[in-house]
């Protein structure tokens, strides 16, 4: 009897010794390797750039609507969004080059007056831009305590920092679309003029493009396969996507307002 009990005890102990390692093996998650960590860092960085670019494009839209309707609250919100953008001396413009391998290319078609669109150089920082909007809002609502309170609180807004940028792969060129966060460029358009942009985005990482205009535009955004992801006739339009290949995304912008117009194109 005692022998049987001892045998059963040893058997139970053996089973415990066999089961415990399996339990720990199931309970423990495999630690991510260097490649997984780098991929996650790249995705997190790109996603943060997209959110920052969205805030910028929304700020431009709110500024336009606020100026049109003379509503100071819209200008204050736009200024606050600008202050949330990462600090930089001025919005970073995409580097435009020719050739098939270029990260960003542009084809400009003339308008009804024979003139093509022109780039408008930004010389003010987001902070200066926000202060200008606050000053305009105050001039419209200086007798409104709610507006002055909004401006006082918005002026204290701190930028939302981007996470660390992922290091470029060994022996690989740094992608222009991945440097320094969102890129923005402003162009002045004659009536009927059209800009056709081509952007190369890093495969398998989130991408974002937005267009914020002053007046009516026809905006088309197409994938490298020619699929239309955005087709609107509005002052603004945008698209979020995750490219599966390294082909070029096409952004077509035409001034259909019948008047001189301008737009700001923002991309991560």
Residue pairs with C-beta under 8 A, 6 or more apart in sequence:
32 40
38 166
38 167
41 163
41 164
41 166
42 166
42 178
42 202
42 205
43 205
43 206
44 163
45 162
45 163
45 164
45 165
45 166
45 178
46 178
46 202
46 205
46 206
46 207
46 268
47 206
48 162
48 163
48 181
49 162
49 181
49 182
49 208
49 268
50 206
50 207
50 208
50 240
50 268
51 160
52 84
52 85
52 86
52 160
52 162
52 181
52 182
52 268
53 181
53 182
53 184
53 208
53 210
53 266
53 267
53 268
54 208
54 210
54 238
55 81
55 84
55 85
56 81
56 82
56 85
56 91
56 182
56 184
56 266
57 210
57 211
57 212
57 236
57 238
57 264
57 266
58 78
58 81
59 78
59 79
59 81
59 82
60 78
60 212
60 236
60 264
60 266
61 212
61 235
61 236
62 74
62 75
62 77
62 78
62 81
63 74
63 75
63 78
63 133
64 212
64 213
64 214
64 235
65 71
65 74
66 72
66 73
66 74
66 75
66 78
66 133
66 137
67 75
67 136
70 140
71 140
72 136
72 137
72 138
72 140
72 141
72 144
72 147
73 137
73 141
73 147
73 150
75 133
75 134
75 136
75 137
75 140
76 133
76 134
76 137
76 147
76 150
76 151
76 154
77 154
78 130
78 133
79 129
79 130
79 131
79 133
79 134
79 137
79 154
79 155
80 130
80 154
80 157
82 126
82 127
82 129
82 130
82 133
83 126
83 127
83 130
83 154
83 155
83 157
83 158
83 159
84 157
84 158
84 159
84 160
85 126
85 159
85 160
85 182
86 159
86 160
86 161
86 162
86 181
87 125
87 126
87 127
87 159
88 125
88 126
88 180
88 181
89 125
90 122
90 123
90 124
90 125
91 122
91 126
91 182
91 183
91 184
91 185
92 179
92 180
92 181
92 182
92 183
92 184
93 119
93 183
93 184
93 185
94 103
94 104
94 176
94 177
94 183
94 185
94 199
94 267
95 103
95 104
95 176
96 102
96 104
96 105
96 106
97 103
97 104
97 105
98 105
99 105
102 198
102 200
103 175
103 176
103 177
103 199
103 200
104 176
104 177
104 197
104 198
104 199
104 200
105 197
105 198
105 248
106 195
106 196
106 197
106 198
107 195
107 196
107 198
108 116
108 117
108 193
108 194
108 195
108 196
109 116
109 193
109 194
109 195
109 196
110 116
110 190
110 193
111 117
111 189
111 190
111 191
111 192
111 193
111 194
111 255
112 190
112 191
112 192
113 190
113 191
115 190
115 193
116 190
116 193
117 187
117 188
117 189
117 190
117 193
117 195
118 187
118 188
119 185
119 186
119 187
119 188
120 186
120 187
120 188
120 262
122 184
122 186
124 132
130 154
130 155
131 155
134 151
134 154
134 155
137 147
137 150
137 151
138 147
138 148
138 151
140 147
141 147
141 148
142 148
162 181
165 178
165 179
165 180
166 178
168 174
168 175
175 200
175 202
177 183
177 199
177 200
177 201
177 202
177 207
177 267
177 268
178 202
178 205
181 268
182 266
182 267
182 268
183 266
183 267
183 268
184 264
184 265
184 266
184 267
185 264
185 265
186 262
186 263
186 264
186 265
187 195
187 253
187 262
187 263
187 265
188 260
188 261
188 262
189 195
189 253
189 255
189 260
189 261
189 262
189 263
190 255
190 260
191 255
191 257
191 258
191 259
191 260
191 261
192 254
192 255
192 256
193 254
193 255
194 252
194 253
194 254
194 255
195 252
195 253
195 254
196 250
196 251
196 252
196 253
197 250
197 251
197 252
197 253
197 265
198 248
198 249
198 250
198 251
199 207
199 209
199 248
199 249
199 251
199 267
200 246
200 247
200 248
200 249
201 207
201 243
201 246
201 249
202 243
202 246
203 243
203 244
203 245
203 246
204 242
204 243
204 244
205 242
205 243
206 240
206 241
206 242
206 268
207 240
207 241
207 242
207 243
207 249
207 267
207 268
208 238
208 239
208 240
208 241
208 266
208 267
208 268
209 221
209 238
209 239
209 249
209 251
209 265
209 266
209 267
210 236
210 237
210 238
210 239
210 265
210 266
210 267
211 217
211 219
211 236
211 237
211 238
211 251
211 253
211 263
211 264
211 265
211 266
212 235
212 236
212 263
212 264
212 266
213 235
213 236
213 253
213 255
213 261
213 262
213 263
213 264
214 235
214 261
214 262
214 263
215 235
215 255
215 257
215 259
215 261
216 233
216 234
216 235
216 255
216 256
216 257
216 261
217 233
217 234
217 235
217 236
217 237
217 253
217 254
217 255
217 256
217 257
217 261
217 263
218 232
218 233
218 252
218 253
218 254
218 256
219 230
219 231
219 232
219 233
219 234
219 236
219 237
219 251
219 252
219 253
220 228
220 230
220 231
220 250
220 251
220 252
221 228
221 229
221 230
221 231
221 237
221 239
221 249
221 250
221 251
221 252
222 228
222 229
222 249
222 250
222 251
222 252
223 229
223 241
223 243
223 247
223 249
224 243
224 245
224 247
224 248
224 249
225 247
229 239
229 241
230 237
230 238
230 239
233 256
241 249
243 249
251 265
253 263
253 265
255 261
